[in-house]
Amino acid sequence: MSTTDFRRLRPQRVATGLLATLLIWLFAWLAPVHAQGIAFKQAVAEAAQGDQAIATFYAGRDYKPLFTGRGDGKRRAALLTALDNAGAQGLPASRYDAAALQTALKSATSERALGQAEVLAAKMFLQYAHDVQSGMLNPRSVDSGIVRTLPRRDPLQQLQAFSKSSPAGFLRALPPATPQYASLMAEKQRLEKVLGRGGWGPQVSAKSLTVGQSGAQVVALRNRLIAMEYLRRSASSTYDGALQKAVQQFQSDHGLSTDGVAGPDTLKAVNIQPEDRLGQILVGMERERWLNMPLGRRHILVNIPDYTARVIDNGKETFVTRAVVGSNSADRRTPEFSDLMEFMIINPSWNVPRSITIKEYLPQLQKNPNAASQLQLVDSNGRRVSRASVNFSQYTAATFPYRLQEPPSDGNALGQVKFMFPNPYNIYLHDTPSKSLFARDRRDFSHGCVRLSDPFGFAYVLLAPQTSDPKALFQSKLDGGKESRINITPPVPVHLIYRTAWAVPKQRMNYRDDVYGRDARLWTAMQKAGVSLRAAEG
């Protein structure tokens, strides 16, 4: 009964004496509470307008508070703590203004203000949960080559789950619970302490240093590696065996030839400042949030900047091979995405992509109709066409009506096997006759697909779960000489990733060059969003 309804009853004198007094006191006590309840509900409904998840959540619980009720103290405290520590996760602390929320909660002296604070807390919770769980940025808006589908959680389900869970435990479980993320967090904290101590000291200005040399630049290299914890403290000014060993370990951790010579590439990596490495770590943490989903008990990781393809079984690496990835040009960079590897083609034909046909081969054919003689000319009906019957000069890139195909052979551009995970980007893994490129440190030379140094070994590993003799199965198809298909059962998730900083179990953090400049663009976007470097004591 509302206050108005009670006032209407008073002239009717429905009760007298003590009963009337009790009724008046009772209604007077209940009426403001009821009125305040309505004000709270109205404030929540109004503040939630435009946010369907929040509006649906509160409507479904009859606007019962989640954060501002008398029994919600632990939930409020857990949320405020998580927001206050957002920077520790490499997130922009200003996006989740814990102080503003705390002020709103403390200054809420009316039910309406309390309802507004309730919705503010819900919005901050969802924003933080969204960012720390699956990334603060939309990668496609940062770089068109990052075409990954992010593991975004449903916000209504997030609120419902949070309402039924231990608040602190729920919030602690939001970031990726992976060894990689934990290692990146640890490296972040270590580098923040390095910054707090003033960095790694003077850079090395020499162009190259090697065993037997001595002098100021050898001392600078020695001191730099000591600061990086690659070398024990020493007063030696000579490039001795201990320094050579430290350089080799550094080279191994940075994807360089481990010759022990501090050449230009090694010294370039040595001279990178700790703040730049910290930026790589923060970018790596964002990338790990993009991958915060089950990768598969068995899965394939192709790390583009590391130029490797690895098979991971139950968290352990069971196979690795060198790889060549797309070159650093607009139409050749290998994209980042995940899919399912479903089958392999042995003795494959190469259907030359349209873009390569018109950009590379058509100009050659116009100059010399017999150019690239290994390629067959095929019409729209799949029939072979004699080159002698075609006047290539009459066609442009837009009007050329044929496609090019290379039949199976030892010299086929795809080699003798390709591994298929059908996708809109026409990317796959394959063999190659160009084996010399695998000896190089930097291996971005392809048109976008990933070439494997040991494709046969890769095939044997993939086939092992479905046959007792994978090598015999593969070789029987290969020896047949004809194009044939073997399904991979069950299909294996494949993840094309871009890690320039990652941890190796029981080893140091590994770093690689930002071959496509994607990390630089991502770091710029993160800084614009409010992420900043921090120095720490220690």
Phi, psi and omega in degrees: 000133181277168177300320180298316179299320180296319180295327178292329181282332187304315181296339183283350178048055182287344179214152180227167174066217185298319180300316180297319180298316179297319180295317180299315180297318182297311181293323179295327180282322182282324188301312180297324179297315180296318179296319179294324177300319178295319180297320179296313180299316180297319180296318178296314181299317180292316182292335182274354180303134181092350177238096188298320182297313181294316180299316180294320181299310184287325177297323181289342178246023179054037174064025173293134183292150176252330186243336190249004179287167181296332180262013185259016184301316180295323180293317177299313183297318180296318180294314181298321178295316180297316179296320181294333182258016182301325179299331179294337178269007182074027180252160180284105185302329182293340180288334180238084189282090181299322181296319180295320179293318180298320177297317180298321180290318183288327184270003181281091182264358177231161179298325179295313179296324179294322177295321178293320177294324178302312181290324177300317178297318179297318180294317179294322177300311182295321179296313180296314181299317178302312187287315185283339183271319185221018172106143183273342184243156169270108188300327182295334178282346179268317182209129184293344179276353178262094186253028183288139172272120186277150181278062182289134178270150179290124185296325178296316178294327177299312179297317180296318179294319180296324182292340183252005187244167170293119188304308183296318180295319180298314182292324178293332183274357183290315180295162179302129180265057184241153176302324180297314182295319179297320179292321177296320176300316180295319178293323176302312181296322179294315181291327175297324176289324176300315177298320179297332179270359177101007175098202185256010177090186183301146176283165181265122185266354180292155176277328180198144178222145180213174184304135178100339179284160177213170179127186187298322183285330173294320177297319179298318177295314179302312182295323179296316181289329174296315180297329179276359177071031174263350188211140175288158181300137183207152177257004183293139176253011182250142175286086185262188182297324180294319179291321178300317180296320178295320178296318179298318178296319177299316180298318179299319182286348183241017174070030182249158177300129187272063181268355179077003178262128179276077179278188184303316181293320180294315181292328175299317179290321179299325186276355177296134186280155182299329178294328177289321177294322178296321175300319176300320181295316180296321175296318178299324178294320177297318179296322178294327176293327176294337181257018184283073181203164176296121181275346182111136178303320167246130176207167180247131175246120172252108180264108188300308181291340178269348179056048179222156169235131184231145171256127181246126178239118179051043175085357182243140179287125180247350178199141176215142175217150175294156182219156169248132182244179182298145180288162185276070172223158193307322186257010184234353182294136178290126180284165177254122177192175177235148179200191180244124175281119190252330183199167174236147176249121179260140189054058186284150165276152176253110173273106187297125178303147182305318183298321179287321181303310187276332181275325186251312189273324181301314176301324178293317181292328178292329177277323183213106183302342181262008179295155179048057188295344179287348183264136177263144177268128185231137180271183185294344178263006179083011181267141177290142182237134178289133179297329182297339182268003185243132172262094186296332184292344182278353185254151172249177178301328182280332187255353182299119190266000187251164169239163181248142181220136175252119182289167179302138176187168178296331183264006179305142183301334179268001183070219186250001178200144172227150186245122193251131169227082190314127185209161183292349187260359179056043179254137176207172176259145182201167174286173176203146174281348183271077186283337187295334183294337183289345180279349183275154176289314178262127188227058175249092187226353187272178176276001179139326176288168185251119178267141183249138178289322181237071183291329180292314177300322177298316180297317181299318180296318181293327183275345186305321181292346187245359179207149180284341181224077184298325180296316180296319179299314182295313184294328179296321177288319181297317182292340178291337175080346181262156177295128180216161185238138171235122177287144176265116187237120352284163177303150185247127175300137176236134183236114174270109188242172183222081179257118172260355176215124179202159182263143172249130182310130177063018177230185180278168173296138176259143178231147176224162178291150177276078193301325180259358183074013182290321179295323179298317179293322180293318180296321176299316179295322179293320178295320178297329179281350176116002178286137181221158177281148179231143172256147182228155176283152176134000000 
